[in-house]
Amino acid sequence: MKKWIASPLIVLFLSVGLSAQDVFPTPELLDVKRAPASLATYVNNGKPTVVAIWATWCFPCHKELDEMKPYLGKWEMEYGADFVAVSVDQPRYFRQIQPLVKRKGWAYNVLVDQRGQLQQQLGFSSIPQLYVLDQNGAIIKSFSGYQEGREKQVDRLLQRLSSKK
């Protein structure tokens, strides 16, 4: 009899723990001028959000951000979405971030996670990583690595999210 009671309780406990992980973490980060910046400004703010995790030395990351660039205006205007590019560069690469962003013409909100907080909290082991979040900051879809055409997948997800308003 005790086994029958304990089993549902364990399942309930595990499912509550798993659902809590579906919300995107919002650690305090830095902006490209080294000022404190809150990821919470962009996550769980009533808007769908795309979070791209990248680094200056990661060429697949550059390719992914280049491919997303033409969609940024559409995502903001049609879907009301925010896009945040979070660099995971170590401190020695910090000076390279802003010139690269400018040279590439990336009009993204760029934040820097030098302490690896997102990697620890999300558990990824490679970059690029891309997350599509709903208006409440819940992770709708995550992508690992670069894949051509991903921007079209993200566009469809954002379109679906905006139609659920």
VOVOGU-616889 format. One record per residue: residue in three letters; residue number from 1; x, y, z of N, C-alpha, C, O, CB in turn. Coordinates in Angstrom, 3 decimals. Glycine has a CB too. Example, Ala and Ser with C-alpha at 12.3 -4.5 7.8 and 13.67 -1.06 7.14 Angstrom:
<rs>
['Ala', 1, [13.190, -5.690, 7.800], [12.300, -4.500, 7.800], [13.200, -3.300, 7.800], [14.236, -3.319, 8.465], [11.308, -4.473, 9.046]]
['Ser', 2, [12.850, -2.250, 7.080], [13.670, -1.060, 7.140], [12.900, 0.030, 7.870], [13.409, 1.138, 8.039], [14.084, -0.598, 5.725]]
</rs>
This chain:
<rs>
['Met', 1, [0.820, -1.192, 0.000], [0.000, 0.000, 0.000], [0.865, 1.258, 0.000], [0.568, 2.221, -0.707], [-0.934, -0.003, 1.202]]
['Lys', 2, [1.943, 1.247, 0.799], [2.809, 2.412, 0.884], [3.485, 2.697, -0.455], [3.713, 3.857, -0.797], [3.859, 2.211, 1.970]]
['Lys', 3, [3.807, 1.642, -1.218], [4.438, 1.827, -2.527], [3.514, 2.591, -3.465], [3.969, 3.434, -4.239], [4.813, 0.469, -3.143]]
['Trp', 4, [2.216, 2.300, -3.399], [1.256, 2.952, -4.291], [1.137, 4.441, -3.985], [0.888, 5.235, -4.892], [-0.114, 2.285, -4.174]]
['Ile', 5, [1.307, 4.824, -2.748], [1.239, 6.236, -2.369], [2.542, 6.935, -2.717], [2.532, 8.055, -3.228], [0.938, 6.385, -0.865]]
['Ala', 6, [3.655, 6.284, -2.446], [4.966, 6.893, -2.678], [5.231, 7.115, -4.164], [5.783, 8.150, -4.537], [6.065, 6.019, -2.082]]
['Ser', 7, [4.855, 6.175, -5.011], [5.137, 6.300, -6.447], [4.510, 7.541, -7.071], [5.214, 8.284, -7.756], [4.642, 5.073, -7.175]]
['Pro', 8, [3.208, 7.802, -6.865], [2.635, 9.029, -7.440], [3.276, 10.296, -6.874], [3.424, 11.289, -7.586], [1.134, 9.066, -7.191]]
['Leu', 9, [3.654, 10.262, -5.597], [4.298, 11.435, -5.009], [5.657, 11.700, -5.640], [6.018, 12.851, -5.882], [4.451, 11.255, -3.503]]
['Ile', 10, [6.407, 10.644, -5.906], [7.716, 10.801, -6.556], [7.532, 11.355, -7.963], [8.253, 12.267, -8.368], [8.477, 9.447, -6.605]]
['Val', 11, [6.577, 10.815, -8.708], [6.312, 11.303, -10.065], [5.898, 12.768, -10.030], [6.363, 13.563, -10.847], [5.216, 10.455, -10.745]]
['Leu', 12, [5.028, 13.132, -9.093], [4.595, 14.523, -8.960], [5.779, 15.425, -8.638], [5.915, 16.496, -9.231], [3.517, 14.653, -7.871]]
['Phe', 13, [6.633, 15.015, -7.715], [7.804, 15.807, -7.332], [8.736, 16.005, -8.528], [9.219, 17.113, -8.761], [8.561, 15.125, -6.173]]
['Leu', 14, [8.988, 14.942, -9.281], [9.871, 15.048, -10.443], [9.275, 15.936, -11.520], [9.998, 16.716, -12.140], [10.161, 13.669, -11.016]]
['Ser', 15, [7.977, 15.837, -11.756], [7.371, 16.659, -12.804], [7.373, 18.129, -12.426], [7.522, 18.983, -13.300], [5.947, 16.199, -13.083]]
['Val', 16, [7.211, 18.448, -11.145], [7.283, 19.841, -10.711], [8.687, 20.364, -10.925], [8.857, 21.493, -11.386], [6.872, 19.984, -9.230]]
['Gly', 17, [9.702, 19.571, -10.603], [11.090, 19.977, -10.811], [11.406, 20.200, -12.273], [12.120, 21.145, -12.610], [12.026, 18.942, -10.245]]
['Leu', 18, [10.896, 19.359, -13.143], [11.172, 19.506, -14.565], [10.494, 20.735, -15.144], [11.082, 21.430, -15.972], [10.726, 18.270, -15.316]]
['Ser', 19, [9.267, 21.015, -14.723], [8.585, 22.176, -15.284], [9.256, 23.474, -14.852], [9.213, 24.462, -15.586], [7.117, 22.182, -14.866]]
['Ala', 20, [9.871, 23.490, -13.685], [10.563, 24.696, -13.232], [11.768, 24.998, -14.116], [12.178, 26.154, -14.220], [11.006, 24.544, -11.772]]
['Gln', 21, [12.341, 23.981, -14.752], [13.493, 24.182, -15.623], [13.092, 24.745, -16.979], [13.959, 25.165, -17.745], [14.238, 22.877, -15.809]]
['Asp', 22, [11.827, 24.765, -17.289], [11.371, 25.270, -18.575], [11.428, 26.788, -18.658], [11.333, 27.347, -19.750], [9.967, 24.802, -18.839]]
['Val', 23, [11.581, 27.460, -17.533], [11.667, 28.917, -17.531], [13.122, 29.315, -17.731], [14.014, 28.805, -17.054], [11.098, 29.518, -16.206]]
['Phe', 24, [13.352, 30.227, -18.664], [14.714, 30.639, -18.982], [15.311, 31.417, -17.811], [14.660, 32.306, -17.264], [14.739, 31.494, -20.269]]
['Pro', 25, [16.544, 31.089, -17.422], [17.169, 31.809, -16.306], [17.477, 33.259, -16.678], [17.658, 33.586, -17.851], [18.457, 31.099, -15.869]]
['Thr', 26, [17.534, 34.107, -15.679], [17.788, 35.533, -15.925], [18.895, 36.065, -15.010], [18.644, 36.928, -14.169], [16.497, 36.349, -15.718]]
['Pro', 27, [20.118, 35.551, -15.172], [21.202, 36.058, -14.328], [21.578, 37.489, -14.700], [21.269, 37.973, -15.790], [22.428, 35.152, -14.441]]
['Glu', 28, [22.245, 38.143, -13.775], [22.785, 39.474, -14.053], [24.013, 39.297, -14.939], [24.898, 38.498, -14.632], [23.143, 40.247, -12.724]]
['Leu', 29, [24.061, 40.041, -16.033], [25.157, 39.951, -16.991], [25.787, 41.329, -17.144], [25.586, 42.208, -16.305], [24.662, 39.409, -18.366]]
['Leu', 30, [26.548, 41.513, -18.215], [27.142, 42.808, -18.540], [26.687, 43.220, -19.927], [26.366, 42.368, -20.755], [28.693, 42.755, -18.461]]
['Asp', 31, [26.658, 44.527, -20.188], [26.469, 44.971, -21.567], [27.856, 45.126, -22.193], [28.865, 44.879, -21.533], [25.650, 46.322, -21.636]]
['Val', 32, [27.911, 45.530, -23.454], [29.206, 45.596, -24.145], [30.109, 46.706, -23.626], [31.281, 46.780, -23.995], [28.986, 45.789, -25.621]]
['Lys', 33, [29.572, 47.563, -22.777], [30.395, 48.613, -22.158], [30.782, 48.236, -20.728], [31.276, 49.066, -19.964], [29.641, 49.960, -22.161]]
['Arg', 34, [30.549, 46.975, -20.384], [30.875, 46.408, -19.069], [29.990, 46.915, -17.933], [30.335, 46.765, -16.761], [32.302, 46.705, -18.740]]
['Ala', 35, [28.878, 47.501, -18.271], [27.924, 47.936, -17.246], [27.017, 46.753, -16.889], [26.716, 45.934, -17.757], [27.076, 49.166, -17.743]]
['Pro', 36, [26.581, 46.650, -15.645], [25.656, 45.578, -15.275], [24.379, 45.656, -16.122], [23.853, 46.739, -16.381], [25.307, 45.659, -13.766]]
['Ala', 37, [23.904, 44.501, -16.539], [22.696, 44.425, -17.368], [21.896, 43.199, -16.945], [22.459, 42.145, -16.648], [23.054, 44.361, -18.896]]
['Ser', 38, [20.615, 43.348, -16.924], [19.753, 42.255, -16.495], [19.112, 41.570, -17.696], [18.464, 42.215, -18.520], [18.675, 42.766, -15.538]]
['Leu', 39, [19.298, 40.282, -17.784], [18.638, 39.509, -18.835], [17.123, 39.528, -18.625], [16.363, 39.333, -19.574], [19.165, 38.052, -18.855]]
['Ala', 40, [16.690, 39.758, -17.403], [15.253, 39.822, -17.096], [14.557, 40.961, -17.838], [13.337, 40.935, -17.998], [15.045, 39.987, -15.592]]
['Thr', 41, [15.305, 41.948, -18.288], [14.734, 43.039, -19.082], [14.109, 42.503, -20.366], [13.132, 43.060, -20.865], [15.811, 44.087, -19.414]]
['Tyr', 42, [14.676, 41.419, -20.900], [14.242, 40.868, -22.183], [13.424, 39.590, -22.046], [12.731, 39.202, -22.987], [15.436, 40.600, -23.045]]
['Val', 43, [13.490, 38.940, -20.909], [12.825, 37.652, -20.709], [11.655, 37.847, -19.751], [11.773, 38.568, -18.760], [13.821, 36.580, -20.160]]
['Asn', 44, [10.534, 37.208, -20.046], [9.342, 37.283, -19.201], [8.845, 38.725, -19.079], [8.474, 39.183, -17.999], [9.638, 36.705, -17.808]]
['Asn', 45, [8.847, 39.426, -20.217], [8.405, 40.828, -20.227], [7.135, 41.013, -21.052], [6.800, 42.128, -21.452], [9.514, 41.730, -20.778]]
['Gly', 46, [6.435, 39.912, -21.300], [5.206, 39.987, -22.081], [5.425, 39.873, -23.575], [4.472, 39.959, -24.349], [4.507, 41.262, -21.789]]
['Lys', 47, [6.681, 39.677, -23.997], [7.001, 39.545, -25.420], [7.698, 38.212, -25.664], [8.424, 37.728, -24.795], [7.893, 40.725, -25.903]]
['Pro', 48, [7.487, 37.609, -26.839], [8.320, 36.458, -27.175], [9.768, 36.933, -27.313], [10.021, 38.074, -27.699], [7.824, 35.763, -28.494]]
['Thr', 49, [10.697, 36.062, -27.000], [12.106, 36.440, -27.026], [12.929, 35.336, -27.663], [12.685, 34.151, -27.436], [12.618, 36.742, -25.609]]
['Val', 50, [13.908, 35.738, -28.462], [14.890, 34.811, -29.014], [16.213, 35.142, -28.337], [16.653, 36.291, -28.339], [14.992, 34.919, -30.597]]
['Val', 51, [16.840, 34.125, -27.760], [18.137, 34.305, -27.109], [19.156, 33.457, -27.858], [19.030, 32.235, -27.930], [18.079, 33.913, -25.588]]
['Ala', 52, [20.169, 34.119, -28.414], [21.255, 33.434, -29.113], [22.492, 33.486, -28.231], [22.892, 34.558, -27.777], [21.534, 34.077, -30.514]]
['Ile', 53, [23.092, 32.338, -27.990], [24.312, 32.276, -27.186], [25.465, 32.009, -28.138], [25.433, 31.056, -28.917], [24.222, 31.167, -26.066]]
['Trp', 54, [26.489, 32.861, -28.070], [27.555, 32.873, -29.065], [28.871, 33.317, -28.430], [28.928, 33.634, -27.242], [27.186, 33.796, -30.239]]
['Ala', 55, [29.936, 33.335, -29.251], [31.242, 33.856, -28.827], [31.965, 34.424, -30.046], [31.670, 34.055, -31.182], [32.103, 32.739, -28.141]]
['Thr', 56, [32.907, 35.317, -29.799], [33.638, 35.966, -30.898], [34.441, 34.965, -31.717], [34.611, 35.160, -32.921], [34.569, 37.042, -30.349]]
['Trp', 57, [34.933, 33.913, -31.107], [35.785, 32.935, -31.776], [34.983, 31.828, -32.463], [35.573, 30.961, -33.108], [36.742, 32.324, -30.778]]
['Cys', 58, [33.666, 31.836, -32.340], [32.797, 30.769, -32.856], [32.229, 31.168, -34.218], [31.272, 31.939, -34.293], [31.644, 30.465, -31.857]]
['Phe', 59, [32.815, 30.645, -35.286], [32.363, 31.024, -36.624], [30.966, 30.505, -36.965], [30.236, 31.208, -37.664], [33.341, 30.520, -37.643]]
['Pro', 60, [30.548, 29.312, -36.513], [29.144, 28.934, -36.713], [28.178, 29.902, -36.012], [27.067, 30.130, -36.491], [28.910, 27.509, -36.200]]
['Cys', 61, [28.605, 30.462, -34.889], [27.784, 31.471, -34.192], [27.623, 32.711, -35.063], [26.527, 33.260, -35.173], [28.419, 31.855, -32.828]]
['His', 62, [28.723, 33.151, -35.682], [28.677, 34.322, -36.571], [27.702, 34.059, -37.712], [26.886, 34.914, -38.057], [30.092, 34.655, -37.131]]
['Lys', 63, [27.798, 32.866, -38.292], [26.927, 32.509, -39.416], [25.457, 32.562, -38.987], [24.611, 33.105, -39.698], [27.282, 31.096, -39.954]]
['Glu', 64, [25.170, 31.997, -37.826], [23.789, 31.996, -37.338], [23.276, 33.419, -37.121], [22.163, 33.746, -37.531], [23.685, 31.196, -36.033]]
['Leu', 65, [24.076, 34.257, -36.482], [23.661, 35.641, -36.236], [23.530, 36.419, -37.542], [22.643, 37.264, -37.672], [24.660, 36.342, -35.307]]
['Asp', 66, [24.402, 36.145, -38.509], [24.284, 36.781, -39.827], [22.962, 36.400, -40.497], [22.301, 37.244, -41.102], [25.472, 36.379, -40.731]]
['Glu', 67, [22.585, 35.133, -40.385], [21.354, 34.649, -41.016], [20.097, 35.197, -40.326], [19.058, 35.346, -40.968], [21.327, 33.120, -41.000]]
['Met', 68, [20.182, 35.490, -39.056], [19.036, 36.027, -38.309], [18.830, 37.520, -38.589], [17.718, 38.033, -38.465], [19.234, 35.802, -36.802]]
['Lys', 69, [19.900, 38.203, -38.964], [19.878, 39.666, -39.106], [18.742, 40.191, -39.984], [18.078, 41.144, -39.576], [21.185, 40.131, -39.674]]
['Pro', 70, [18.476, 39.622, -41.174], [17.390, 40.160, -42.009], [15.995, 40.001, -41.395], [15.059, 40.692, -41.796], [17.412, 39.483, -43.354]]
['Tyr', 71, [15.858, 39.109, -40.442], [14.552, 38.845, -39.829], [14.267, 39.732, -38.623], [13.122, 39.813, -38.177], [14.468, 37.399, -39.413]]
['Leu', 72, [15.269, 40.387, -38.098], [15.125, 41.124, -36.844], [13.982, 42.143, -36.885], [13.153, 42.178, -35.975], [16.423, 41.829, -36.515]]
['Gly', 73, [13.934, 42.962, -37.923], [12.873, 43.969, -38.050], [11.491, 43.346, -38.101], [10.560, 43.823, -37.451], [13.094, 44.808, -39.290]]
['Lys', 74, [11.363, 42.283, -38.873], [10.074, 41.590, -38.980], [9.656, 41.038, -37.622], [8.505, 41.188, -37.212], [10.150, 40.449, -40.020]]
['Trp', 75, [10.591, 40.401, -36.929], [10.254, 39.805, -35.638], [9.822, 40.862, -34.632], [8.911, 40.637, -33.836], [11.440, 39.022, -35.092]]
['Glu', 76, [10.478, 42.011, -34.672], [10.107, 43.089, -33.751], [8.758, 43.701, -34.129], [7.892, 43.879, -33.272], [11.193, 44.177, -33.740]]
['Met', 77, [8.580, 44.023, -35.416], [7.374, 44.732, -35.863], [6.138, 43.827, -35.916], [5.080, 44.192, -35.402], [7.616, 45.339, -37.235]]
['Glu', 78, [6.266, 42.661, -36.529], [5.095, 41.801, -36.725], [4.747, 40.956, -35.504], [3.572, 40.714, -35.228], [5.327, 40.896, -37.897]]
['Tyr', 79, [5.766, 40.510, -34.773], [5.520, 39.587, -33.665], [5.780, 40.217, -32.297], [5.507, 39.600, -31.268], [6.382, 38.359, -33.824]]
['Gly', 80, [6.305, 41.442, -32.283], [6.616, 42.096, -31.009], [7.707, 41.402, -30.228], [7.759, 41.508, -29.003], [5.390, 42.173, -30.166]]
['Ala', 81, [8.583, 40.690, -30.925], [9.605, 39.873, -30.266], [10.884, 40.655, -29.988], [11.238, 41.587, -30.710], [9.927, 38.661, -31.118]]
['Asp', 82, [11.558, 40.250, -28.930], [12.898, 40.755, -28.618], [13.922, 39.723, -29.068], [13.632, 38.528, -29.113], [13.049, 41.062, -27.090]]
['Phe', 83, [15.122, 40.190, -29.402], [16.230, 39.304, -29.752], [17.423, 39.735, -28.918], [17.805, 40.905, -28.917], [16.557, 39.350, -31.297]]
['Val', 84, [18.004, 38.788, -28.213], [19.165, 39.065, -27.374], [20.278, 38.105, -27.757], [20.076, 36.891, -27.793], [18.815, 38.937, -25.862]]
['Ala', 85, [21.450, 38.649, -28.041], [22.630, 37.838, -28.332], [23.530, 37.897, -27.100], [24.036, 38.961, -26.742], [23.386, 38.346, -29.628]]
['Val', 86, [23.725, 36.750, -26.459], [24.526, 36.699, -25.235], [25.869, 36.051, -25.548], [25.944, 34.870, -25.885], [23.783, 35.916, -24.108]]
['Ser', 87, [26.918, 36.844, -25.430], [28.272, 36.335, -25.641], [28.737, 35.599, -24.392], [28.514, 36.050, -23.269], [29.250, 37.488, -25.993]]
['Val', 88, [29.381, 34.468, -24.604], [29.963, 33.714, -23.492], [31.487, 33.819, -23.515], [32.192, 32.961, -22.982], [29.527, 32.234, -23.553]]
['Asp', 89, [31.977, 34.883, -24.139], [33.425, 35.100, -24.201], [34.021, 35.291, -22.815], [33.400, 35.876, -21.926], [33.742, 36.310, -25.073]]
['Gln', 90, [35.226, 34.791, -22.653], [35.968, 35.000, -21.413], [36.485, 36.433, -21.374], [36.548, 37.092, -22.412], [37.141, 33.988, -21.286]]
['Pro', 91, [36.856, 36.926, -20.196], [37.277, 38.329, -20.059], [38.357, 38.768, -21.048], [38.342, 39.914, -21.499], [37.777, 38.560, -18.672]]
['Arg', 92, [39.286, 37.889, -21.392], [40.372, 38.304, -22.297], [39.877, 38.639, -23.708], [40.589, 39.294, -24.469], [41.421, 37.206, -22.380]]
['Tyr', 93, [38.675, 38.201, -24.063], [38.115, 38.487, -25.388], [37.117, 39.644, -25.371], [36.574, 40.012, -26.413], [37.441, 37.248, -25.938]]
['Phe', 94, [36.879, 40.209, -24.207], [35.826, 41.217, -24.064], [35.987, 42.370, -25.055], [35.003, 42.824, -25.640], [35.820, 41.760, -22.645]]
['Arg', 95, [37.215, 42.845, -25.246], [37.450, 43.993, -26.137], [37.109, 43.697, -27.598], [36.957, 44.623, -28.396], [38.899, 44.427, -26.042]]
['Gln', 96, [36.990, 42.438, -27.949], [36.691, 42.069, -29.335], [35.193, 42.065, -29.642], [34.806, 42.081, -30.810], [37.269, 40.705, -29.635]]
['Ile', 97, [34.365, 42.044, -28.631], [32.919, 41.880, -28.835], [32.307, 43.066, -29.566], [31.703, 42.893, -30.625], [32.218, 41.688, -27.497]]
['Gln', 98, [32.454, 44.256, -29.023], [31.803, 45.434, -29.610], [32.284, 45.719, -31.037], [31.448, 45.997, -31.898], [32.055, 46.655, -28.733]]
['Pro', 99, [33.604, 45.664, -31.333], [34.032, 45.885, -32.722], [33.462, 44.841, -33.693], [33.114, 45.173, -34.826], [35.554, 45.872, -32.799]]
['Leu', 100, [33.369, 43.589, -33.254], [32.807, 42.543, -34.112], [31.329, 42.814, -34.391], [30.881, 42.711, -35.533], [32.983, 41.154, -33.459]]
['Val', 101, [30.582, 43.156, -33.362], [29.151, 43.451, -33.516], [28.962, 44.613, -34.489], [28.082, 44.572, -35.349], [28.505, 43.786, -32.141]]
['Lys', 102, [29.781, 45.636, -34.351], [29.686, 46.810, -35.231], [30.054, 46.448, -36.670], [29.352, 46.825, -37.609], [30.603, 47.940, -34.721]]
['Arg', 103, [31.155, 45.716, -36.839], [31.614, 45.328, -38.178], [30.572, 44.464, -38.899], [30.363, 44.603, -40.104], [32.950, 44.569, -38.082]]
['Lys', 104, [29.931, 43.582, -38.153], [28.927, 42.681, -38.732], [27.572, 43.371, -38.943], [26.715, 42.849, -39.655], [28.745, 41.462, -37.831]]
['Gly', 105, [27.381, 44.533, -38.330], [26.102, 45.230, -38.464], [24.975, 44.559, -37.709], [23.811, 44.655, -38.099], [25.730, 45.339, -39.907]]
['Trp', 106, [25.320, 43.877, -36.625], [24.300, 43.208, -35.824], [23.621, 44.234, -34.928], [24.250, 44.787, -34.026], [24.915, 42.057, -34.979]]
['Ala', 107, [22.356, 44.486, -35.170], [21.600, 45.467, -34.381], [20.908, 44.796, -33.196], [19.855, 45.244, -32.741], [20.559, 46.183, -35.265]]
['Tyr', 108, [21.503, 43.736, -32.714], [20.926, 42.982, -31.609], [21.220, 43.648, -30.274], [22.166, 44.426, -30.145], [21.455, 41.554, -31.609]]
['Asn', 109, [20.399, 43.332, -29.288], [20.743, 43.629, -27.899], [21.838, 42.628, -27.536], [21.605, 41.420, -27.583], [19.474, 43.525, -26.916]]
['Val', 110, [23.013, 43.105, -27.180], [24.139, 42.215, -26.893], [24.498, 42.311, -25.414], [24.759, 43.391, -24.883], [25.366, 42.569, -27.779]]
['Leu', 111, [24.504, 41.156, -24.771], [24.923, 41.048, -23.377], [26.082, 40.063, -23.296], [26.326, 39.298, -24.229], [23.739, 40.598, -22.461]]
['Val', 112, [26.789, 40.088, -22.177], [27.965, 39.231, -22.011], [27.844, 38.453, -20.701], [27.583, 39.018, -19.639], [29.277, 40.075, -22.031]]
['Asp', 113, [28.040, 37.145, -20.812], [28.003, 36.247, -19.656], [29.411, 35.700, -19.439], [29.704, 34.572, -19.838], [26.966, 35.080, -19.866]]
['Gln', 114, [30.275, 36.478, -18.818], [31.671, 36.083, -18.639], [31.863, 34.987, -17.598], [32.884, 34.300, -17.608], [32.485, 37.279, -18.252]]
['Arg', 115, [30.915, 34.817, -16.716], [31.073, 33.821, -15.649], [30.441, 32.477, -15.992], [30.485, 31.553, -15.179], [30.471, 34.344, -14.368]]
['Gly', 116, [29.854, 32.353, -17.178], [29.279, 31.081, -17.597], [28.020, 30.685, -16.844], [27.730, 29.498, -16.690], [30.288, 30.011, -17.442]]
['Gln', 117, [27.278, 31.669, -16.379], [26.077, 31.378, -15.597], [25.012, 30.649, -16.415], [24.381, 29.714, -15.924], [25.500, 32.663, -15.039]]
['Leu', 118, [24.813, 31.079, -17.666], [23.789, 30.430, -18.494], [24.172, 28.994, -18.815], [23.320, 28.105, -18.811], [23.571, 31.214, -19.792]]
['Gln', 119, [25.445, 28.764, -19.091], [25.889, 27.399, -19.369], [25.641, 26.503, -18.154], [25.186, 25.369, -18.300], [27.386, 27.381, -19.755]]
['Gln', 120, [25.937, 27.006, -16.975], [25.699, 26.230, -15.753], [24.209, 25.976, -15.549], [23.816, 24.863, -15.200], [26.280, 26.960, -14.531]]
['Gln', 121, [23.390, 26.978, -15.761], [21.965, 26.846, -15.465], [21.201, 26.085, -16.541], [20.224, 25.400, -16.238], [21.355, 28.208, -15.288]]
['Leu', 122, [21.636, 26.200, -17.797], [20.938, 25.521, -18.894], [21.569, 24.177, -19.243], [20.913, 23.320, -19.836], [20.923, 26.408, -20.124]]
['Gly', 123, [22.831, 23.987, -18.881], [23.491, 22.703, -19.091], [23.971, 22.431, -20.503], [24.180, 21.268, -20.851], [22.583, 21.637, -18.701]]
['Phe', 124, [24.156, 23.442, -21.328], [24.661, 23.178, -22.680], [26.182, 23.024, -22.644], [26.852, 23.522, -21.740], [24.252, 24.321, -23.655]]
['Ser', 125, [26.714, 22.315, -23.660], [28.156, 22.076, -23.690], [28.815, 22.596, -24.961], [30.029, 22.472, -25.126], [28.433, 20.603, -23.549]]
['Ser', 126, [28.028, 23.175, -25.857], [28.596, 23.710, -27.097], [27.788, 24.933, -27.526], [26.674, 25.163, -27.054], [28.605, 22.628, -28.226]]
['Ile', 127, [28.373, 25.702, -28.424], [27.680, 26.855, -28.995], [27.796, 26.773, -30.504], [28.704, 26.112, -31.007], [28.264, 28.202, -28.458]]
['Pro', 128, [26.911, 27.420, -31.241], [25.829, 28.287, -30.795], [24.675, 27.510, -30.168], [24.441, 26.336, -30.457], [25.320, 29.105, -31.953]]
['Gln', 129, [23.973, 28.219, -29.303], [22.721, 27.750, -28.712], [21.684, 28.822, -29.004], [21.980, 30.015, -28.946], [22.859, 27.474, -27.155]]
['Leu', 130, [20.486, 28.397, -29.313], [19.420, 29.348, -29.617], [18.164, 28.901, -28.871], [17.802, 27.725, -28.891], [19.160, 29.445, -31.167]]
['Tyr', 131, [17.514, 29.850, -28.220], [16.308, 29.560, -27.448], [15.194, 30.489, -27.895], [15.395, 31.695, -28.036], [16.569, 29.710, -25.927]]
['Val', 132, [14.019, 29.918, -28.116], [12.820, 30.705, -28.405], [11.942, 30.613, -27.163], [11.581, 29.525, -26.714], [12.060, 30.187, -29.707]]
['Leu', 133, [11.607, 31.784, -26.618], [10.847, 31.858, -25.371], [9.485, 32.489, -25.622], [9.337, 33.350, -26.490], [11.621, 32.661, -24.307]]
['Asp', 134, [8.506, 32.058, -24.864], [7.192, 32.692, -24.983], [7.150, 33.983, -24.163], [8.163, 34.406, -23.606], [6.076, 31.724, -24.521]]
['Gln', 135, [5.989, 34.594, -24.095], [5.813, 35.880, -23.424], [6.100, 35.812, -21.923], [6.356, 36.833, -21.286], [4.406, 36.381, -23.646]]
['Asn', 136, [6.056, 34.607, -21.370], [6.288, 34.419, -19.938], [7.697, 33.930, -19.624], [8.002, 33.621, -18.472], [5.284, 33.443, -19.383]]
['Gly', 137, [8.552, 33.857, -20.628], [9.925, 33.410, -20.410], [10.102, 31.906, -20.427], [11.182, 31.410, -20.107], [10.413, 33.934, -19.119]]
['Ala', 138, [9.058, 31.164, -20.795], [9.171, 29.707, -20.876], [9.860, 29.320, -22.182], [9.605, 29.916, -23.228], [7.773, 29.036, -20.774]]
['Ile', 139, [10.725, 28.327, -22.111], [11.439, 27.858, -23.301], [10.475, 27.045, -24.157], [9.985, 25.996, -23.736], [12.695, 27.007, -22.913]]
['Ile', 140, [10.209, 27.544, -25.365], [9.336, 26.853, -26.310], [10.148, 25.868, -27.141], [9.704, 24.753, -27.415], [8.608, 27.863, -27.226]]
['Lys', 141, [11.345, 26.295, -27.538], [12.204, 25.460, -28.379], [13.647, 25.874, -28.165], [13.948, 27.058, -28.017], [11.812, 25.575, -29.881]]
['Ser', 142, [14.533, 24.895, -28.151], [15.963, 25.188, -28.095], [16.647, 24.484, -29.259], [16.248, 23.396, -29.675], [16.583, 24.743, -26.731]]
['Phe', 143, [17.677, 25.129, -29.769], [18.445, 24.599, -30.890], [19.914, 24.582, -30.494], [20.412, 25.524, -29.877], [18.221, 25.445, -32.188]]
['Ser', 144, [20.593, 23.517, -30.848], [22.016, 23.391, -30.548], [22.794, 23.296, -31.852], [22.452, 22.496, -32.723], [22.291, 22.154, -29.651]]
['Gly', 145, [23.838, 24.108, -31.990], [24.628, 24.104, -33.217], [23.962, 24.936, -34.300], [22.791, 25.299, -34.196], [24.840, 22.677, -33.710]]
['Tyr', 146, [24.728, 25.228, -35.335], [24.190, 26.004, -36.452], [23.601, 25.063, -37.490], [24.175, 24.016, -37.793], [25.284, 26.897, -37.087]]
['Gln', 147, [22.460, 25.442, -38.027], [21.851, 24.707, -39.130], [21.265, 25.721, -40.097], [20.513, 26.609, -39.695], [20.755, 23.708, -38.621]]
['Glu', 148, [21.609, 25.591, -41.370], [21.083, 26.503, -42.382], [19.558, 26.444, -42.386], [18.968, 25.367, -42.299], [21.647, 26.156, -43.783]]
['Gly', 149, [18.932, 27.605, -42.487], [17.476, 27.670, -42.519], [16.820, 27.777, -41.151], [15.594, 27.832, -41.050], [16.950, 26.476, -43.210]]
['Arg', 150, [17.621, 27.807, -40.110], [17.063, 27.889, -38.753], [16.221, 29.147, -38.564], [15.227, 29.131, -37.837], [18.186, 27.860, -37.716]]
['Glu', 151, [16.623, 30.245, -39.225], [15.876, 31.500, -39.072], [14.427, 31.334, -39.522], [13.534, 31.992, -38.988], [16.550, 32.628, -39.874]]
['Lys', 152, [14.188, 30.460, -40.500], [12.815, 30.211, -40.957], [12.024, 29.432, -39.907], [10.832, 29.672, -39.716], [12.823, 29.440, -42.293]]
['Gln', 153, [12.690, 28.504, -39.233], [12.038, 27.773, -38.142], [11.661, 28.734, -37.012], [10.558, 28.668, -36.468], [12.965, 26.648, -37.608]]
['Val', 154, [12.585, 29.619, -36.671], [12.333, 30.598, -35.612], [11.182, 31.511, -36.022], [10.325, 31.837, -35.201], [13.609, 31.431, -35.313]]
['Asp', 155, [11.160, 31.919, -37.279], [10.088, 32.780, -37.772], [8.726, 32.105, -37.598], [7.771, 32.738, -37.149], [10.322, 33.135, -39.251]]
['Arg', 156, [8.639, 30.826, -37.952], [7.370, 30.094, -37.800], [6.961, 29.993, -36.319], [5.786, 30.139, -35.983], [7.494, 28.673, -38.414]]
['Leu', 157, [7.934, 29.744, -35.451], [7.627, 29.665, -34.017], [7.110, 31.000, -33.484], [6.136, 31.039, -32.732], [8.872, 29.236, -33.229]]
['Leu', 158, [7.767, 32.090, -33.875], [7.336, 33.416, -33.420], [5.959, 33.767, -33.971], [5.145, 34.383, -33.283], [8.356, 34.483, -33.840]]
['Gln', 159, [5.706, 33.375, -35.211], [4.391, 33.617, -35.800], [3.318, 32.882, -35.000], [2.261, 33.440, -34.704], [4.364, 33.171, -37.284]]
['Arg', 160, [3.597, 31.637, -34.656], [2.653, 30.852, -33.860], [2.431, 31.481, -32.483], [1.301, 31.551, -31.999], [3.158, 29.412, -33.705]]
['Leu', 161, [3.512, 31.933, -31.862], [3.398, 32.567, -30.543], [2.578, 33.851, -30.611], [1.778, 34.129, -29.718], [4.788, 32.868, -29.975]]
['Ser', 162, [2.776, 34.629, -31.669], [2.052, 35.906, -31.767], [0.570, 35.687, -32.051], [-0.257, 36.526, -31.693], [2.667, 36.784, -32.865]]
['Ser', 163, [0.225, 34.578, -32.686], [-1.190, 34.311, -32.966], [-1.921, 33.790, -31.731], [-3.151, 33.734, -31.726], [-1.321, 33.302, -34.108]]
['Lys', 164, [-1.187, 33.409, -30.684], [-1.803, 32.906, -29.451], [-2.153, 34.021, -28.480], [-2.730, 33.756, -27.426], [-0.879, 31.921, -28.773]]
['Lys', 165, [-1.816, 35.262, -28.811], [-2.077, 36.391, -27.897], [-3.543, 36.534, -27.589], [-3.932, 37.430, -26.839], [-1.559, 37.688, -28.487]]
</rs>
